[in-house]
Amino acid sequence: MSMKTSLEHDHSPEAIDQRLSLGNRPNYLRDWVYGGIDGTVTTFAVVAGVAGASLPSGILLILGLANLVADGFSMAASNYSGTKTEIDDYARLRERELRHIRLDPQGEQEEVRQIFARKGLSGPTLDATVTAISANEETWVELMMTEEYGLATTQRDPVKSALSTFIAFIICGFVPLLPFLLPVSSPFLWSTLMTSAVFVAIGSAKSRWALVSWWRSGLETLIIGTAAAGAAYIIGYALRELAGVAM
């Protein structure tokens, strides 16, 4: 059995220094995947529900486009608020930790000591580590944010998070509606096939940042999406007579 021997990056002192100098950059993959999957699921759920109820294509497009824009803004706003809340909470805890360091440095040093003691350090090595970390206030507070509160020091921009979610939502969510705007026969069948392709594409793309294979990730996303859409179709089909009375 052959083993992968190539490494993802160079470990020479110069290469390491260059990478560390760049610092940690926030990753917005979560926002793109979140928006893409939700946009596809919710829009196709509308398509499936309306198709199941045997309503006209005009109503389907009205509901689908209205849902696409409104829900896209809602998702973006929710993601913005959620990300902003995380940043505000981080700032609150950081300010509290700075206050504790300045008012009770010995108590905070004891926290550092116990943190590294749990990692296996002891004796002079532990003492030197506590002294070195507590000598720099910025290093000290960042350590406490990570080790005491379990928070990452790299924070995502709420505006970029919201835009990532909104753009992915609109692009992927428009796909289920596209066949109903084109002169094709069996638009619902085409919508189903194209939506399934989007689910697989999203799952396959996100496998690049995971350990699972592309086909497994794509299949997982496809199952999640089709389950939600299938439920919408069944509900629409079950209520088609009620919708017919309303018409």
C-alpha positions as CSV (number, residue, x, y, z in Angstrom):
1,M,0.0,0.0,0.0
2,S,1.5,3.3,-1.1
3,M,1.4,6.2,1.4
4,K,1.2,9.9,0.6
5,T,4.6,11.4,1.2
6,S,4.3,14.9,-0.3
7,L,3.6,17.7,2.2
8,E,1.2,20.6,1.7
9,H,3.8,23.2,2.4
10,D,7.6,23.7,2.9
11,H,9.0,23.5,6.4
12,S,12.2,25.4,5.8
13,P,12.9,28.2,8.3
14,E,12.3,30.8,5.6
15,A,9.0,29.3,4.5
16,I,7.7,28.9,8.1
17,D,8.6,32.6,8.8
18,Q,6.8,33.7,5.7
19,R,3.6,31.8,6.6
20,L,3.6,33.0,10.2
21,S,4.2,36.6,9.1
22,L,1.0,36.5,7.1
23,G,-1.0,35.7,10.3
24,N,-4.3,33.8,10.5
25,R,-6.9,34.8,8.0
26,P,-10.7,34.2,8.5
27,N,-12.3,31.5,6.5
28,Y,-15.7,32.2,4.9
29,L,-16.3,28.7,3.6
30,R,-18.9,28.0,6.2
31,D,-20.9,31.1,5.0
32,W,-20.7,30.0,1.3
33,V,-21.8,26.5,2.1
34,Y,-24.5,27.6,4.5
35,G,-26.0,30.0,1.9
36,G,-25.6,27.7,-1.0
37,I,-27.3,24.7,0.6
38,D,-30.1,26.8,2.2
39,G,-30.8,28.7,-0.9
40,T,-31.1,25.5,-3.0
41,V,-33.2,23.7,-0.4
42,T,-35.6,26.5,0.3
43,T,-36.2,27.5,-3.3
44,F,-36.6,23.9,-4.5
45,A,-38.9,23.3,-1.6
46,V,-41.1,26.0,-2.9
47,V,-40.9,24.5,-6.4
48,A,-41.6,21.0,-5.1
49,G,-44.5,22.2,-2.9
50,V,-46.2,24.2,-5.7
51,A,-45.6,21.4,-8.2
52,G,-47.0,18.9,-5.8
53,A,-50.1,21.0,-5.4
54,S,-50.4,21.2,-9.3
55,L,-50.4,25.0,-9.3
56,P,-49.6,27.1,-12.4
57,S,-46.0,27.9,-13.3
58,G,-46.7,31.6,-12.9
59,I,-47.6,31.1,-9.2
60,L,-44.5,29.0,-8.8
61,L,-42.2,31.7,-10.2
62,I,-43.8,34.4,-8.1
63,L,-43.5,32.4,-4.9
64,G,-40.0,31.1,-5.9
65,L,-38.5,34.5,-6.7
66,A,-40.2,36.2,-3.7
67,N,-38.8,33.5,-1.5
68,L,-35.4,33.8,-3.1
69,V,-34.9,37.5,-2.5
70,A,-36.7,37.7,0.9
71,D,-35.1,34.6,2.4
72,G,-31.7,35.5,0.9
73,F,-31.8,38.9,2.7
74,S,-33.1,37.2,5.9
75,M,-30.3,34.6,5.8
76,A,-27.7,37.3,5.2
77,A,-29.1,39.5,8.0
78,S,-29.2,36.6,10.4
79,N,-25.6,35.6,9.6
80,Y,-24.5,39.2,10.0
81,S,-26.2,39.5,13.4
82,G,-24.9,36.1,14.6
83,T,-21.3,36.9,13.5
84,K,-21.5,40.3,15.0
85,T,-22.7,38.8,18.3
86,E,-19.7,36.5,18.3
87,I,-17.4,39.4,17.8
88,D,-19.1,41.5,20.5
89,D,-18.9,38.6,22.9
90,Y,-15.2,38.1,22.2
91,A,-14.5,41.8,22.8
92,R,-16.4,41.6,26.1
93,L,-14.5,38.6,27.3
94,R,-11.2,40.1,26.2
95,E,-11.8,43.3,28.0
96,R,-12.7,41.3,31.1
97,E,-9.5,39.2,30.8
98,L,-7.4,42.3,30.4
99,R,-8.9,43.8,33.5
100,H,-8.2,40.7,35.5
101,I,-4.6,40.6,34.3
102,R,-4.0,44.2,35.4
103,L,-5.9,44.0,38.7
104,D,-4.9,40.4,39.8
105,P,-1.8,39.4,37.8
106,Q,-0.8,36.7,40.3
107,G,-4.2,35.0,40.0
108,E,-4.0,35.1,36.2
109,Q,-0.5,33.7,36.4
110,E,-1.8,30.8,38.4
111,E,-4.3,30.2,35.7
112,V,-1.5,30.1,33.1
113,R,0.4,27.7,35.4
114,Q,-2.5,25.3,35.7
115,I,-3.2,25.4,31.9
116,F,0.3,24.3,31.1
117,A,0.6,21.9,34.0
118,R,-2.4,20.1,32.4
119,K,-0.4,20.0,29.2
120,G,2.4,18.1,30.9
121,L,4.9,20.9,31.8
122,S,6.4,21.0,35.3
123,G,9.3,22.3,37.4
124,P,11.6,24.9,35.9
125,T,10.2,24.5,32.4
126,L,6.7,25.4,33.7
127,D,8.0,28.3,35.7
128,A,9.9,29.7,32.7
129,T,6.8,29.3,30.5
130,V,4.6,31.2,32.9
131,T,7.2,34.0,33.2
132,A,7.6,34.3,29.5
133,I,3.9,34.4,28.7
134,S,3.0,36.8,31.5
135,A,5.8,39.2,30.3
136,N,3.8,40.2,27.3
137,E,0.2,41.4,27.9
138,E,-1.0,40.8,24.4
139,T,0.4,37.2,24.3
140,W,-1.0,36.6,27.7
141,V,-4.6,37.7,26.9
142,E,-4.7,35.8,23.6
143,L,-3.6,32.7,25.4
144,M,-6.4,33.1,27.9
145,M,-9.0,33.7,25.2
146,T,-8.0,30.5,23.5
147,E,-7.3,28.3,26.5
148,E,-9.8,29.5,29.1
149,Y,-12.7,30.4,26.8
150,G,-12.0,28.2,23.8
151,L,-12.3,31.1,21.4
152,A,-10.3,31.7,18.2
153,T,-8.4,34.9,18.1
154,T,-9.1,35.3,14.3
155,Q,-12.6,36.8,13.9
156,R,-14.7,36.8,10.7
157,D,-16.0,40.1,9.3
158,P,-19.8,40.1,9.7
159,V,-20.3,42.1,6.4
160,K,-18.2,39.6,4.4
161,S,-20.0,36.7,6.1
162,A,-23.4,38.2,5.2
163,L,-22.4,38.9,1.6
164,S,-21.0,35.4,1.2
165,T,-24.2,33.8,2.4
166,F,-26.4,36.1,0.3
167,I,-24.4,35.6,-2.9
168,A,-24.3,31.8,-2.5
169,F,-28.0,31.8,-1.6
170,I,-29.0,33.8,-4.7
171,I,-26.8,31.9,-7.2
172,C,-27.6,28.4,-6.0
173,G,-31.2,29.2,-5.1
174,F,-32.0,30.5,-8.6
175,V,-31.1,27.1,-10.2
176,P,-34.4,25.3,-9.3
177,L,-36.3,28.2,-10.9
178,L,-34.3,28.4,-14.1
179,P,-36.2,25.6,-16.1
180,F,-39.5,27.4,-15.5
181,L,-38.1,30.5,-17.3
182,L,-36.9,28.5,-20.3
183,P,-38.9,26.8,-23.1
184,V,-38.2,23.3,-22.0
185,S,-40.6,20.3,-21.6
186,S,-41.0,18.8,-18.1
187,P,-39.6,21.8,-16.3
188,F,-40.1,20.2,-12.9
189,L,-38.0,17.2,-14.0
190,W,-35.3,19.5,-15.2
191,S,-35.5,21.5,-12.0
192,T,-35.1,18.3,-9.9
193,L,-32.1,17.2,-12.0
194,M,-30.4,20.6,-11.9
195,T,-31.0,21.0,-8.2
196,S,-29.6,17.6,-7.5
197,A,-26.5,18.6,-9.5
198,V,-26.1,21.7,-7.3
199,F,-26.3,19.6,-4.1
200,V,-23.6,17.3,-5.4
201,A,-21.5,20.2,-6.6
202,I,-21.7,21.9,-3.2
203,G,-20.9,18.7,-1.3
204,S,-18.1,17.8,-3.6
205,A,-16.5,21.3,-3.4
206,K,-16.6,21.4,0.4
207,S,-14.8,18.0,0.5
208,R,-11.7,19.9,-0.4
209,W,-11.6,21.1,3.1
210,A,-12.5,17.7,4.7
211,L,-11.1,14.2,5.0
212,V,-14.0,12.5,3.3
213,S,-14.1,11.7,-0.4
214,W,-15.8,14.1,-2.8
215,W,-18.5,11.6,-3.8
216,R,-19.4,10.8,-0.2
217,S,-19.6,14.5,0.7
218,G,-21.7,15.1,-2.5
219,L,-24.0,12.2,-1.7
220,E,-24.5,13.4,1.9
221,T,-25.5,16.9,0.7
222,L,-27.7,15.4,-1.9
223,I,-29.6,13.3,0.6
224,I,-30.1,16.2,3.0
225,G,-31.4,18.5,0.2
226,T,-33.7,15.9,-1.4
227,A,-35.1,15.0,2.0
228,A,-36.2,18.6,2.6
229,A,-37.6,19.0,-0.9
230,G,-39.3,15.6,-0.8
231,A,-41.1,16.7,2.4
232,A,-42.3,19.9,0.7
233,Y,-43.6,18.0,-2.4
234,I,-45.5,15.5,-0.2
235,I,-47.1,18.4,1.7
236,G,-48.0,20.2,-1.5
237,Y,-49.4,17.0,-3.0
238,A,-51.5,16.2,0.1
239,L,-53.0,19.8,0.1
240,R,-53.5,20.1,-3.6
241,E,-57.3,19.9,-3.3
242,L,-57.3,22.6,-0.6
243,A,-55.2,24.8,-2.9
244,G,-57.6,24.1,-5.7
245,V,-60.5,25.3,-3.6
246,A,-58.6,28.5,-2.9
247,M,-58.0,29.1,-6.6
